[in-house]
Structure formats: structure tokens, C-alpha cells
Amino acid sequence: MNLLNKTILITGASSGIGYELARQLAAEKCKLILLARRKEILDSFTEKIKSSNTILTYQCDVRNKCEVENVFDDIRKKMDHIDIAILNSGVGLKASVENFDSKLADESFEVNVLGLIYCVEELLKDFIPRKSGIIAGVSSIADVRGFPMNGFYCASKAAASVFLESIRVELKRHNVKIITVRPGFVTTPMIAKNKFKMPFLMKADKAAGIIVRGIKKERKIIQFPIGTVIWGKLIKVLPNFIFDFIFSKQIPYEK
Ligand SMILES: NC(=O)c1ccc[n+]([C@@H]2O[C@H](COP(=O)([O-])OP(=O)(O)OC[C@H]3O[C@@H](n4cnc5c(N)ncnc54)[C@H](OP(=O)(O)O)[C@@H]3O)[C@@H](O)[C@H]2O)c1
């Protein structure tokens, strides 16, 4: 698929993978609709790239359903239609059992699952009647199992992946395509606090390039890097006693 002049919406475009996606898609001469809470970053991005294409920016907290609805209502007034939506907003909050705090679960599920679902709801209002459109939801290879200290994150990404798979099958008859994006570790502010050695760590511009190429090919699943994909497949089928043995050794002691 040629992306020239396509209208592409990206959530979480103010940082990391989303920012890189916006930069690369602007270079491909796409019309962009960028969403994040930090609108000032989106506006300075628009200034910086000095693109002749249309770029709309919106302050939007995807946890707030009303805010999401209002943003999409305004987009409908300003743009003919959306061709592709990359639902990338996400949070990676660490939580240990010693400092258990369900507020972190609220935020993880509100952004990574409900925020995604609120955007899908708005997109389908236009995509189903038009019988076209692509939604790429950014999940994670961390959807395979419950890694210690990352229970809320893994559970939310597993929920996102399963939800995307379910609607992918249903939407086939409406000619609406669903892509699940499953990155491994990517150098962004989200993982900056990780103290362990992250295998197959990839730069955000490379990750965004793989996602753009995957969207052009309309892949059902875009997953990378290959080393982490294979690692994820192996971890998924590990018997519990081996999984517990390996990962219990990686939990730092907390008082
Ligand atoms: N980095 C990795 O290793 C990795 C691996 C697998 C999957 N992922 C996934 O990739 C996606 C992008 O993550 P990243 O690594 O690029 O992280 P990042 O640099 O921290 O970017 C996260 C983006 O999400 C937005 N966001 C967070 N909360 C939001 C909210 N309530 N409403 C709207 N937007 C919100 C942030 O914008 P504002 O703060 O301005 O709102 C920011 O633009 C996430 O879904 C993440 O789970 C990342």
C-alpha cells in the first residue's frame, strides 16, 4: 500500500515510538492527526518538520471517554476521513507485591486497554459504513506471560492483544483491517528506568520503520525484533516450574 496522502491518526505521538512514527510518516507525505496529553510537544514537532502536509494536533487523555469522543467529533469536521489509525498510547508501570497499589492497575488498564477501546469505538463509526480502514493497535511481546513486577503491564497487553485478535476476525466482513503490533524492548522513556539488561534492545526509529513497512504490507501481526519474538514463543510454552525458577531469580529484594 502506498501511504502518499493517506490520513493517519497516531495516539501517543509525543514520545518514543509514536513520535518516530509521526516523523517517518510526515516524510512519506501523509496527512497526520496526532494525539497525546502533551500537546505542546506535538505542536513543536509540527513546527520543526515544516511539512507542507496537513497536521492536526489534539490534547487528548485516552482514559477519558468524553475527551476521546470530542476529539473524534472535531476530526470529522476537519478531515474527510481517516485511512489508518495507529493506537500507540501506553504506560509501563512497575508494581511489586510489597508495594501493591491498585491505582497503578487503574492507569495501566485505562490507558493500555480502555483507551484503545474508546478510540476503536470512534473509528468503527466511520470505518464500518465506509467498508475500509486500518487500525494498528500497539501491544507488546510482554503479552505472552506474567513477568514479575510487571503484572499490570503484562495483563493489560494480553487483554489488548486478545481484544485486537477478536475484532480482527469480526471486522474482516466489513473490510476493516486490524493489525496487532508486538514490539520487544525499544529505547524510549518508557523503559529508561529498567535496571536489567534488555535483550535485543532496538532504537525507536528502527522500530517505527518496521511498523511503517508492516502497515504498508497490511500484516496481521507486526512483531520484532526476531530474537525477542522467538524468545517470547519459547517462554510461552515453558512449564510453570521452569518459568518460576528463571524469573524468581530476577526479582530484586524489597523491604
Ligand atoms: N519501549 C518498549 O520497549 C515497548 C515495548 C513493547 C511495547 N511498547 C508499547 O509501545 C507503545 C509506545 O510506548 P513507548 O515505548 O514509545 O513509550 P513512551 O515514550 O513513554 O510513549 C508513550 C506515549 O503514550 C502517551 N500516553 C501515555 N498515557 C496517555 C494517556 N493517558 N492519554 C494519551 N496518551 C498517553 C504519551 O503521551 P503523553 O504523556 O503526552 O500523553 C506518549 O506519547 C506503548 O503502547 C508501549 O506499551 C513499548
The ligand as a Gaussian input file, in Angstrom:
#p B3LYP/6-31G(d) Opt

LIG

0 1
 N        9.504000       0.818000      24.656000
 C        9.320000      -0.507000      24.681000
 O       10.246000      -1.279000      24.979000
 C        7.980000      -1.086000      24.303000
 C        7.899000      -2.473000      24.144000
 C        6.674000      -3.046000      23.804000
 C        5.567000      -2.244000      23.611000
 N        5.675000      -0.890000      23.777000
 C        4.450000      -0.106000      23.574000
 O        4.693000       0.914000      22.622000
 C        3.808000       2.000000      22.882000
 C        4.614000       3.288000      22.887000
 O        5.477000       3.254000      24.005000
 P        6.898000       3.995000      24.036000
 O        7.899000       2.992000      24.394000
 O        7.079000       4.841000      22.834000
 O        6.690000       4.866000      25.375000
 P        6.777000       6.428000      25.671000
 O        7.945000       7.036000      25.014000
 O        6.617000       6.536000      27.145000
 O        5.443000       6.986000      24.949000
 C        4.176000       6.715000      25.446000
 C        3.184000       7.600000      24.706000
 O        1.869000       7.310000      25.223000
 C        1.235000       8.528000      25.532000
 N        0.296000       8.364000      26.642000
 C        0.533000       7.868000      27.889000
 N       -0.561000       7.994000      28.649000
 C       -1.512000       8.576000      27.867000
 C       -2.852000       8.984000      28.080000
 N       -3.455000       8.818000      29.272000
 N       -3.538000       9.544000      27.050000
 C       -2.944000       9.717000      25.842000
 N       -1.683000       9.356000      25.567000
 C       -0.975000       8.813000      26.593000
 C        2.363000       9.504000      25.912000
 O        1.942000      10.845000      25.653000
 P        1.582000      11.926000      26.767000
 O        2.343000      11.581000      28.005000
 O        1.984000      13.231000      26.144000
 O        0.109000      11.810000      26.919000
 C        3.451000       9.098000      24.942000
 O        3.328000       9.789000      23.739000
 C        3.122000       1.688000      24.203000
 O        1.833000       1.160000      23.959000
 C        4.005000       0.632000      24.823000
 O        3.324000      -0.200000      25.731000
 C        6.840000      -0.306000      24.110000

